Amino acid sequence: MKNLPTGPLRGLRVFDLTRVLAGPSCVQILGDLGADVIKVEQPKKGDDTRRFGPPFIKDKEGKDTSESAYYLAANRNKRSITIDLTQSDGQHLARSLIKKSDILVENFKVGNLAKYGLSYQDLKDDFPSLVYCSITGFGQTGPMAKQPGYDFMAQGLGGLMSINGEKGGMPQRVGIPIADLTAGLWAAISINAALRHRELTGKGQQIDISLLDTQISMLSIQGLNYLTTGEVPGLIGNAHPNIVPYQVFPTADGNIIIAVGNDMQFERFCKFIGSQDLSSQERFKTNENRVINRDALTKILNNVIKNKTSEYWLKGLEKIKIASGPINQIDQTFKDPQVKYRGMEIKMRHALAASNEVKLISNPIKMSETPVNYRNAPPTLGQHTIEILEELLEMGDDEINKLRNKNVI
């Protein structure tokens, strides 16, 4: 294998049966941390997200390629092999590669992999040390287990949309597939925990991750506000449910975020904006009272803050150590000096791209001894099929050609 990994998961191999986003985002994390990822895709078709566009990578002639930006987002540090799992030879080939693997991650609908003899129940006795992670919409159990699950549905069913949006307006989904991405994060965490258990006992296990479960776990303080009081939270826009003032405010030339974290900060804030009397009023003196009297305080602050520019407020608030910040467009975010310094945009070589490279968002994990390692750009469909078969299964040309002629690979 070219470009040997150097991360903390080096030496581990993932048999990746995931597609779209929740599963691939999980496995990309494992790949970034050094695991060798074998991404299994359907011959000729591949991961559906390859076609989730535009936008697509442009080639040297400025034409769209077969690789979408969506696909690029979650498939770095993987090697792609095509296998037709509906054929018995494909299932045998899969088992041969699973034998060489430590982790299997899949996001098929509940019961579908059993059709190919690749469910956890089918594999656990033959591969007792295998860490097998299943990611689905609603989990392996329960009345909705066999239903297909999508990020949008999880955001709605899981309560997130009911607290996301402006007061009096429509509930809103988050602007990214947050349920998918969070499920991927929890799956990656669980896999590493299962690897530790295997290190101690030699035993693998199945991990059951659902978009709905992880979405509900994200309700966090809003969920606890409900469980504590029985009162159902509603839409409050950009305001914080438990801290005031902590929201977006309009200025003379735009909008900024102001986050006042405690009563002492509120006193400094009121003095700076020329409204020192606010901090001595009983209705605003403590955070508890400010939450109760949120609307009245917000109206007063809006009338003050709208009279000066964003730059004026941001510079002044920084001097008195009150948290504040701009609301960047995404292009501004990637130009920000802090973002640039932290290396959150990277480039990787890609044969189909016009400049022979693609831009990607980097992994946010910073580790002093085992840093993230970028080895493979998101692969083209089946790019590493022959390489994997030769390297892991020691197949020769004749055997590979037989599989190709049967359309197994």
C-alpha positions as CSV (number, residue, x, y, z in Angstrom):
1,M,0.0,0.0,0.0
2,K,1.3,3.4,-1.0
3,N,1.4,6.3,1.4
4,L,1.6,4.3,4.6
5,P,-0.5,5.7,7.5
6,T,1.2,7.2,10.6
7,G,-1.8,7.9,12.8
8,P,-2.8,6.2,16.1
9,L,-5.0,3.7,14.3
10,R,-2.3,2.6,11.9
11,G,-2.2,-1.2,11.5
12,L,-6.0,-1.4,11.8
13,R,-8.2,-2.1,8.7
14,V,-11.8,-1.1,8.1
15,F,-14.1,-3.0,5.7
16,D,-16.4,-0.1,4.8
17,L,-19.9,-1.0,3.6
18,T,-21.3,2.6,4.0
19,R,-22.5,5.2,1.6
20,V,-24.1,8.6,1.6
21,L,-22.9,10.6,4.7
22,A,-23.4,9.2,8.2
23,G,-21.3,6.1,7.6
24,P,-18.7,7.6,5.3
25,S,-18.1,10.5,7.7
26,C,-17.5,8.0,10.5
27,V,-15.1,6.0,8.4
28,Q,-13.3,9.1,7.1
29,I,-12.4,9.9,10.7
30,L,-11.0,6.4,11.2
31,G,-9.0,6.8,8.0
32,D,-7.7,10.2,9.0
33,L,-6.5,8.7,12.2
34,G,-4.5,6.1,10.3
35,A,-6.8,3.1,9.7
36,D,-6.6,1.4,6.2
37,V,-10.1,1.8,4.8
38,I,-11.4,-0.5,2.1
39,K,-14.4,1.3,0.7
40,V,-16.7,-1.3,-1.0
41,E,-18.9,0.0,-3.8
42,Q,-21.4,-1.4,-6.2
43,P,-19.7,-2.0,-9.7
44,K,-20.5,0.7,-12.2
45,K,-22.7,2.7,-9.8
46,G,-20.8,3.3,-6.6
47,D,-21.7,5.5,-3.7
48,D,-24.9,7.5,-4.5
49,T,-23.2,10.7,-3.4
50,R,-20.9,10.6,-6.4
51,R,-23.9,12.0,-8.3
52,F,-25.2,14.3,-5.6
53,G,-24.5,17.5,-7.6
54,P,-23.8,20.0,-9.0
55,P,-21.2,21.0,-8.0
56,F,-18.8,18.5,-9.4
57,I,-15.0,18.5,-9.8
58,K,-14.1,20.2,-13.1
59,D,-11.6,18.6,-15.5
60,K,-8.9,20.3,-17.5
61,E,-11.5,21.3,-20.1
62,G,-13.8,22.8,-17.6
63,K,-16.4,20.1,-17.8
64,D,-18.0,18.3,-14.9
65,T,-16.4,15.0,-13.9
66,S,-18.2,12.1,-12.1
67,E,-17.1,13.3,-8.7
68,S,-19.3,15.6,-6.7
69,A,-18.3,18.0,-3.9
70,Y,-20.7,16.1,-1.7
71,Y,-18.8,12.8,-2.2
72,L,-15.5,14.6,-1.6
73,A,-16.7,15.8,1.8
74,A,-16.6,12.4,3.5
75,N,-14.4,10.0,1.5
76,R,-10.8,11.0,2.1
77,N,-8.2,8.4,3.1
78,K,-10.0,5.5,1.6
79,R,-9.3,2.9,-1.1
80,S,-12.2,2.0,-3.4
81,I,-12.9,-1.6,-4.5
82,T,-16.0,-2.6,-6.4
83,I,-17.8,-5.8,-5.4
84,D,-21.2,-7.1,-6.4
85,L,-22.5,-8.5,-3.1
86,T,-25.5,-10.0,-4.8
87,Q,-23.3,-12.7,-6.3
88,S,-22.0,-15.6,-4.3
89,D,-18.5,-15.0,-5.6
90,G,-18.9,-11.4,-4.4
91,Q,-20.0,-12.5,-0.9
92,H,-17.0,-14.9,-0.7
93,L,-14.7,-12.1,-1.8
94,A,-16.2,-9.9,0.9
95,R,-15.6,-12.5,3.6
96,S,-12.0,-13.0,2.5
97,L,-11.4,-9.3,3.0
98,I,-13.3,-9.2,6.3
99,K,-11.0,-11.9,7.5
100,K,-8.2,-9.3,6.9
101,S,-10.0,-6.5,8.7
102,D,-10.5,-5.4,12.3
103,I,-13.6,-3.2,11.8
104,L,-16.7,-3.4,9.6
105,V,-18.9,-0.4,9.3
106,E,-22.3,-0.6,7.5
107,N,-25.4,1.5,7.1
108,F,-27.7,-0.8,5.2
109,K,-31.4,-1.0,6.3
110,V,-32.0,-3.4,9.1
111,G,-31.9,-7.0,7.8
112,N,-30.6,-6.2,4.3
113,L,-27.0,-7.5,4.8
114,A,-28.5,-10.9,6.0
115,K,-29.5,-11.4,2.4
116,Y,-25.8,-11.7,1.5
117,G,-24.7,-13.6,4.6
118,L,-22.9,-10.4,5.9
119,S,-25.0,-9.5,9.0
120,Y,-23.4,-9.4,12.4
121,Q,-25.1,-12.7,13.3
122,D,-23.7,-14.3,10.1
123,L,-20.1,-13.1,10.9
124,K,-19.7,-13.1,14.6
125,D,-18.8,-16.8,15.1
126,D,-16.3,-16.9,12.2
127,F,-14.8,-13.5,13.1
128,P,-15.1,-13.2,16.9
129,S,-12.7,-10.3,17.2
130,L,-14.5,-8.2,14.6
131,V,-15.8,-4.8,15.7
132,Y,-19.0,-4.5,13.7
133,C,-20.7,-1.0,13.6
134,S,-24.2,-0.6,12.2
135,I,-25.6,2.9,11.5
136,T,-29.3,3.2,10.7
137,G,-32.0,5.8,10.9
138,F,-33.8,4.3,13.9
139,G,-31.6,1.6,15.3
140,Q,-31.6,-2.2,15.1
141,T,-34.7,-2.5,17.5
142,G,-38.0,-0.9,18.0
143,P,-41.2,-0.4,15.9
144,M,-39.4,1.9,13.3
145,A,-36.2,-0.2,13.0
146,K,-36.8,-1.4,9.4
147,Q,-37.8,2.0,8.1
148,P,-35.3,4.0,6.0
149,G,-33.9,7.0,7.9
150,Y,-32.7,10.3,6.5
151,D,-31.1,13.3,8.2
152,F,-34.1,15.6,7.5
153,M,-36.5,13.1,9.1
154,A,-34.2,12.7,12.2
155,Q,-34.1,16.5,12.7
156,G,-37.9,16.7,12.6
157,L,-38.7,13.6,14.6
158,G,-35.9,14.2,17.1
159,G,-37.2,17.6,18.1
160,L,-34.3,19.7,16.7
161,M,-36.4,21.6,14.1
162,S,-39.0,22.6,16.7
163,I,-36.3,24.8,18.5
164,N,-34.5,26.0,15.3
165,G,-36.0,29.0,13.7
166,E,-37.2,32.5,14.4
167,K,-40.0,33.0,16.9
168,G,-43.3,33.1,15.1
169,G,-41.8,31.6,12.0
170,M,-41.4,28.2,10.4
171,P,-39.3,25.4,12.1
172,Q,-36.0,25.1,10.2
173,R,-33.6,22.3,9.5
174,V,-30.0,23.0,10.3
175,G,-28.1,24.1,7.2
176,I,-25.9,21.0,7.2
177,P,-26.9,17.3,7.7
178,I,-26.2,17.5,11.4
179,A,-28.0,14.2,12.3
180,D,-25.9,12.3,9.8
181,L,-22.6,14.0,10.9
182,T,-23.4,13.5,14.6
183,A,-24.2,9.9,14.1
184,G,-20.9,9.5,12.3
185,L,-19.1,11.1,15.3
186,W,-20.8,8.8,17.8
187,A,-20.0,5.8,15.7
188,A,-16.3,6.7,15.5
189,I,-16.2,7.2,19.3
190,S,-17.9,3.9,19.9
191,I,-15.6,2.0,17.5
192,N,-12.6,3.2,19.4
193,A,-14.1,2.2,22.7
194,A,-14.9,-1.3,21.2
195,L,-11.3,-1.6,20.0
196,R,-10.2,-0.9,23.6
197,H,-12.5,-3.6,24.8
198,R,-11.1,-6.0,22.2
199,E,-7.6,-5.2,23.3
200,L,-8.5,-6.2,26.9
201,T,-10.6,-9.3,26.1
202,G,-10.0,-10.3,22.5
203,K,-13.7,-10.0,21.8
204,G,-15.4,-7.9,19.1
205,Q,-19.0,-6.7,19.3
206,Q,-21.8,-5.1,17.4
207,I,-22.3,-1.3,17.8
208,D,-25.9,0.0,17.1
209,I,-26.0,3.7,16.2
210,S,-29.1,5.5,15.0
211,L,-29.6,8.9,13.6
212,L,-32.7,9.4,15.9
213,D,-30.9,8.4,19.1
214,T,-27.9,10.7,18.4
215,Q,-30.2,13.6,17.3
216,I,-32.1,13.3,20.6
217,S,-28.8,13.3,22.6
218,M,-28.0,16.6,20.9
219,L,-31.1,18.2,22.5
220,S,-28.8,18.7,25.5
221,I,-29.8,21.7,27.6
222,Q,-33.1,22.2,25.7
223,G,-34.0,18.6,26.3
224,L,-33.2,19.0,30.0
225,N,-35.1,22.2,30.1
226,Y,-38.2,20.2,29.1
227,L,-37.4,17.1,31.3
228,T,-36.9,19.4,34.3
229,T,-39.9,21.6,33.9
230,G,-42.4,19.8,31.6
231,E,-42.5,23.0,29.6
232,V,-42.0,22.5,25.8
233,P,-39.3,24.8,24.4
234,G,-40.2,26.7,21.3
235,L,-38.5,28.7,18.6
236,I,-36.3,31.5,19.9
237,G,-34.2,32.2,16.8
238,N,-30.6,33.1,17.6
239,A,-31.1,33.6,21.3
240,H,-29.8,31.3,24.0
241,P,-32.5,29.6,26.0
242,N,-30.8,30.0,29.4
243,I,-28.4,33.1,29.0
244,V,-29.3,36.7,28.2
245,P,-28.0,38.6,26.3
246,Y,-26.5,35.9,24.1
247,Q,-27.7,36.3,20.5
248,V,-27.5,38.2,17.2
249,F,-27.9,41.9,17.3
250,P,-28.4,44.3,14.2
251,T,-25.8,47.1,13.9
252,A,-25.7,50.1,11.7
253,D,-24.1,48.1,8.8
254,G,-24.9,44.4,9.5
255,N,-25.3,41.9,12.3
256,I,-23.0,40.6,15.1
257,I,-23.0,38.1,17.8
258,I,-22.8,39.3,21.4
259,A,-22.5,36.7,24.2
260,V,-22.6,38.0,27.8
261,G,-21.8,35.1,30.0
262,N,-22.4,36.3,33.6
263,D,-23.6,39.2,35.7
264,M,-20.1,40.8,36.1
265,Q,-19.8,40.8,32.3
266,F,-23.2,42.3,32.0
267,E,-22.2,45.2,34.2
268,R,-19.1,45.9,32.0
269,F,-21.2,45.5,28.9
270,C,-23.8,48.0,30.1
271,K,-21.1,50.6,31.0
272,F,-19.5,50.2,27.6
273,I,-22.7,50.8,25.6
274,G,-23.6,53.8,27.7
275,S,-26.6,52.2,29.5
276,Q,-25.0,51.5,32.9
277,D,-28.4,51.9,34.7
278,L,-29.6,48.6,33.1
279,S,-27.3,46.5,35.2
280,S,-28.7,48.0,38.4
281,Q,-32.4,47.5,37.5
282,E,-33.9,44.6,39.4
283,R,-35.4,43.1,36.3
284,F,-32.0,42.8,34.6
285,K,-29.6,42.6,37.5
286,T,-29.2,38.8,37.4
287,N,-29.2,36.3,34.5
288,E,-32.3,34.6,35.9
289,N,-34.2,37.9,35.8
290,R,-32.8,38.7,32.3
291,V,-34.1,35.4,31.0
292,I,-37.5,36.1,32.5
293,N,-37.5,39.7,31.0
294,R,-35.7,38.7,27.8
295,D,-38.0,40.6,25.4
296,A,-37.8,43.9,27.2
297,L,-34.0,43.8,27.5
298,T,-33.6,42.7,23.8
299,K,-35.7,45.6,22.6
300,I,-33.6,48.1,24.6
301,L,-30.3,46.7,23.4
302,N,-31.4,46.6,19.8
303,N,-32.2,50.3,19.9
304,V,-28.7,51.0,21.3
305,I,-26.6,48.6,19.2
306,K,-28.2,49.5,15.8
307,N,-26.7,53.1,16.0
308,K,-23.1,52.1,15.5
309,T,-21.2,49.9,13.1
310,S,-20.2,46.3,13.6
311,E,-16.5,47.2,13.7
312,Y,-17.1,49.7,16.5
313,W,-18.9,47.1,18.6
314,L,-16.5,44.2,17.9
315,K,-13.4,46.2,18.7
316,G,-14.8,47.8,21.8
317,L,-16.2,44.5,23.2
318,E,-12.9,42.8,22.6
319,K,-11.2,45.4,24.7
320,I,-13.5,44.8,27.7
321,K,-13.3,41.0,27.2
322,I,-16.9,40.5,26.2
323,A,-17.4,37.7,23.7
324,S,-18.5,38.9,20.3
325,G,-18.0,38.1,16.7
326,P,-19.0,38.6,13.1
327,I,-21.4,36.3,11.1
328,N,-19.2,35.3,8.2
329,Q,-20.2,34.0,4.9
330,I,-18.4,30.7,4.1
331,D,-15.9,32.5,1.9
332,Q,-15.0,34.9,4.7
333,T,-14.6,31.9,7.1
334,F,-11.9,30.3,4.9
335,K,-10.1,33.6,4.6
336,D,-10.1,34.2,8.3
337,P,-6.5,34.4,9.7
338,Q,-7.3,32.0,12.6
339,V,-8.8,29.5,10.2
340,K,-5.9,29.7,7.9
341,Y,-3.4,29.4,10.7
342,R,-5.2,26.3,11.9
343,G,-5.0,24.7,8.5
344,M,-8.7,24.0,8.1
345,E,-8.4,23.9,4.3
346,I,-6.1,21.4,2.6
347,K,-5.3,20.3,-0.9
348,M,-4.9,16.7,-2.1
349,R,-3.8,15.4,-5.5
350,H,-6.7,14.1,-7.6
351,A,-6.2,12.8,-11.2
352,L,-9.5,14.0,-12.5
353,A,-9.3,17.6,-11.3
354,A,-8.3,20.4,-13.6
355,S,-5.3,21.4,-11.4
356,N,-4.6,17.8,-10.4
357,E,-5.7,18.6,-6.9
358,V,-8.9,19.2,-4.9
359,K,-9.6,21.4,-1.9
360,L,-10.9,19.7,1.2
361,I,-11.8,20.6,4.8
362,S,-9.2,19.2,7.1
363,N,-9.8,17.0,10.1
364,P,-10.0,19.3,13.3
365,I,-8.2,16.8,15.5
366,K,-4.7,18.1,16.6
367,M,-2.5,15.5,18.3
368,S,1.1,16.1,19.3
369,E,2.5,12.6,18.9
370,T,0.2,11.0,16.3
371,P,-1.1,13.8,14.0
372,V,-3.8,13.2,11.4
373,N,-2.3,11.9,8.2
374,Y,-3.6,12.7,4.7
375,R,-2.7,9.9,2.3
376,N,-5.5,9.3,-0.3
377,A,-7.8,11.8,-1.9
378,P,-11.4,10.6,-2.2
379,P,-11.0,7.7,-4.6
380,T,-12.6,7.3,-8.0
381,L,-14.9,4.3,-8.3
382,G,-13.0,1.1,-8.1
383,Q,-9.6,2.9,-8.2
384,H,-7.9,0.4,-5.9
385,T,-9.7,-2.8,-6.8
386,I,-6.6,-4.6,-8.3
387,E,-4.2,-3.1,-5.8
388,I,-6.3,-4.4,-2.9
389,L,-6.9,-7.9,-4.4
390,E,-3.2,-8.3,-5.1
391,E,-2.0,-6.9,-1.8
392,L,-4.4,-8.5,0.7
393,L,-5.5,-11.7,-1.1
394,E,-2.4,-12.3,-3.2
395,M,-4.6,-12.7,-6.3
396,G,-2.9,-13.0,-9.7
397,D,-4.1,-11.7,-13.1
398,D,-6.0,-14.8,-14.1
399,E,-8.1,-14.9,-10.9
400,I,-8.8,-11.1,-11.1
401,N,-9.8,-11.4,-14.7
402,K,-12.2,-14.2,-13.9
403,L,-13.9,-12.0,-11.3
404,R,-14.0,-9.1,-13.8
405,N,-15.5,-11.3,-16.5
406,K,-18.3,-12.4,-14.1
407,N,-19.0,-8.7,-13.2
408,V,-18.2,-9.5,-9.6
409,I,-15.7,-6.6,-9.5
